[in-house]
Amino acid sequence: MSQQPAEGFTSISYQVTLPLSLSTLQMLAGLIRVHRCQLRSRWRKATPAEQALVVLAVLRDDPRLAHLGGGMGISASTVRRWVLEAITLLAARATRLNRVLRRQAALGEAAVVLVDGTLIRTRRRTGKANRAHYSGKHKQHGLVVLALTDETGRLLWVSAALPGRTADITAARRLGLRERLHARGLTPAGDKGFQGWHRTSAPPATARSARAGASRWC
């Protein structure tokens, strides 16, 4: 831990279980190992597998970095640096949207792509960034991401994170998803949160009330 414990204080260690597969750990450890070879890093406090385990624990459970690092004899800043390093490596492997749409269009059979957004909850931020990351819909602070899946629910693509107050339909419009999907001959489909996606303004109140509660083909 970053601070000296009080007199008579004894640290207690305990084990936890991460609901992740071993292949996930091996995949991330392999990325870290290759990255270290490229940097010609001679020595690290932990092996690639140990670093991957710490990073996955942070991303999955969001524990206090000082507490997690204390069990390995490392500081919170080191854990934070490991996490940022791993996120950069994972982001570099992410499939780009144009490639995903090209592959999906080449299948011919799956003409429909499902679009949905979700809020990744985070801790409350300080300063002006606090309001931008507050979702009035969920009454929580966080970041919004959009996801594309095929008709069977298989994940195809995830967008970059946007401020939590961003509505799903607003995020889709900013990314130009509908136009890019139609350009590939694909039909986007979403829930009622995407109602009016093809319009530049919201539909009349009477039309909204008549169609409320139903899923929409965008």
BELCOR-V414170 format. One record per residue. N is the residue number from 1. RES is the residue in one letter. D_CENTER is the distance of its C-alpha to the mean C-alpha in whole Angstrom. Layout:
# BELCOR-V414170
n = [N N]
res = [RES RES]
d_center = [D_CENTER D_CENTER]
This chain:
# BELCOR-V414170
n = [1 2 3 4 5 6 7 8 9 10 11 12 13 14 15 16 17 18 19 20 21 22 23 24 25 26 27 28 29 30 31 32 33 34 35 36 37 38 39 40 41 42 43 44 45 46 47 48 49 50 51 52 53 54 55 56 57 58 59 60 61 62 63 64 65 66 67 68 69 70 71 72 73 74 75 76 77 78 79 80 81 82 83 84 85 86 87 88 89 90 91 92 93 94 95 96 97 98 99 100 101 102 103 104 105 106 107 108 109 110 111 112 113 114 115 116 117 118 119 120 121 122 123 124 125 126 127 128 129 130 131 132 133 134 135 136 137 138 139 140 141 142 143 144 145 146 147 148 149 150 151 152 153 154 155 156 157 158 159 160 161 162 163 164 165 166 167 168 169 170 171 172 173 174 175 176 177 178 179 180 181 182 183 184 185 186 187 188 189 190 191 192 193 194 195 196 197 198 199 200 201 202 203 204 205 206 207 208 209 210 211 212 213 214 215 216 217 218]
res = [M S Q Q P A E G F T S I S Y Q V T L P L S L S T L Q M L A G L I R V H R C Q L R S R W R K A T P A E Q A L V V L A V L R D D P R L A H L G G G M G I S A S T V R R W V L E A I T L L A A R A T R L N R V L R R Q A A L G E A A V V L V D G T L I R T R R R T G K A N R A H Y S G K H K Q H G L V V L A L T D E T G R L L W V S A A L P G R T A D I T A A R R L G L R E R L H A R G L T P A G D K G F Q G W H R T S A P P A T A R S A R A G A S R W C]
d_center = [28 29 32 35 35 38 42 42 38 37 33 32 30 28 26 23 21 18 17 16 18 20 19 16 17 20 17 16 19 21 18 19 23 23 22 24 27 26 27 30 29 32 30 28 28 26 25 22 22 22 20 17 18 18 14 13 15 13 10 11 14 13 17 19 19 23 24 22 23 27 27 27 29 26 25 22 22 22 19 17 18 17 14 14 16 13 10 13 14 11 10 14 14 11 14 15 15 19 19 17 20 23 22 22 25 27 27 29 28 25 26 23 19 17 15 13 11 9 9 7 10 11 15 17 18 21 23 23 19 19 20 17 15 17 16 20 19 17 19 16 14 11 8 8 6 9 9 13 15 18 21 21 17 16 12 13 11 7 8 7 7 10 12 12 16 15 16 15 18 18 14 16 19 18 16 19 18 21 23 22 21 25 26 25 27 24 24 21 21 19 20 22 20 20 24 26 23 26 28 28 29 29 31 34 34 37 34 31 33 35 31 29 28 27 25 25 25 24]
